Amino acid sequence: MSVPHLTTIGFDADDTLWQNEQFFRMTEQRFVAMLAEHGEASQVSANLLEAAKRNLGMYGFGIKSFTLSMIETAIEVTDGRVPASTIAEILAAGRDMLSHPIEPLPHAHETVERLAGAYRLVLITKGDLLDQERKLAQSGMGDLFDAVEIVSDKTAATYARIFSRHGDGPQNSMMVGNSLKSDVAPAIEAGGWGIHVPHELTWAVEHAEAPDAAPRFRRIADLGELPTLVETIARTG
């Protein structure tokens, strides 16, 4: 039986290639300040997190879903008396997030550029279609990817489908990302490699235990370490 060899690399986008969560945190602070008269900051944040979790199945991931969750939370904590002016502020905050210039993370562009051509590169990300397309275009990395998949969720079945469509199946593939829950664990479950690149800010919903015992799990400090790791895996399996 032949040993699987690495041919395809998937990259997460938000908080792997460019900053994302920090803008959600900044907007949450802005939102909490809007509602300072109606509740403690910690409680408003807790209500917002619960609303966001409830709404994932209906609205999915991304800024539009987050904005709707802020509006829902504002209605909840004010017992339905939230002023129209506050709703307008929330909508403005959401628009600001959608127009914020991207901030690439260290080593992102040079690492993707170095691996392009030698491997099939696939961007696999959750979130709003238009927003993710905008960020990829602004990043200057769009032409380096062989395929882009914007999905509603990341499961083992998702990775099996994507790596079979754009590569030689999950056993010959690697997924690189900051989320243990969405990027790493399901890619390993599908039969691929899962490479964790920790980010200092990770949304609570994305927290999970590291699969330290999994043979195909690796952790690197930043994307600058990825090319060497890829070379090692490609050489030794």
Stockholm file with secondary structure:
# STOCKHOLM 1.0

chainA/1-237         MSVPHLTTIGFDADDTLWQNEQFFRMTEQRFVAMLAEHGEASQVSANLLEAAKRNLGMYGFGIKSFTLSMIETAIEVTDGRVPASTIAEILAAGRDMLSHPIEPLPHAHETVERLAGAYRLVLITKGDLLDQERKLAQSGMGDLFDAVEIVSDKTAATYARIFSRHGDGPQNSMMVGNSLKSDVAPAIEAGGWGIHVPHELTWAVEHAEAPDAAPRFRRIADLGELPTLVETIARTG
#=GR chainA/1-237 SS CCCCCCCEEEECCBTTTBCCHHHHHHHHHHHHHHTTTTSCHHHHHHHHHHHHHHHHHHHCSSHHHHHHHHHHHHHHHTTTCCCHHHHHHHHHHHHHHHHCCCCBCTTHHHHHHHHBTTBEEEEEEESCHHHHHHHHHHHTCGGGCSEEEEESCCCHHHHHHHHHHHSSCGGGEEEEESCIIIIIHHHHHHTSEEEECCCSCCCGGGCCCCCTTCTTEEECSSGGGHHHHHHHHHHHC
#=GC SS_cons         CCCCCCCEEEECCBTTTBCCHHHHHHHHHHHHHHTTTTSCHHHHHHHHHHHHHHHHHHHCSSHHHHHHHHHHHHHHHTTTCCCHHHHHHHHHHHHHHHHCCCCBCTTHHHHHHHHBTTBEEEEEEESCHHHHHHHHHHHTCGGGCSEEEEESCCCHHHHHHHHHHHSSCGGGEEEEESCIIIIIHHHHHHTSEEEECCCSCCCGGGCCCCCTTCTTEEECSSGGGHHHHHHHHHHHC
//
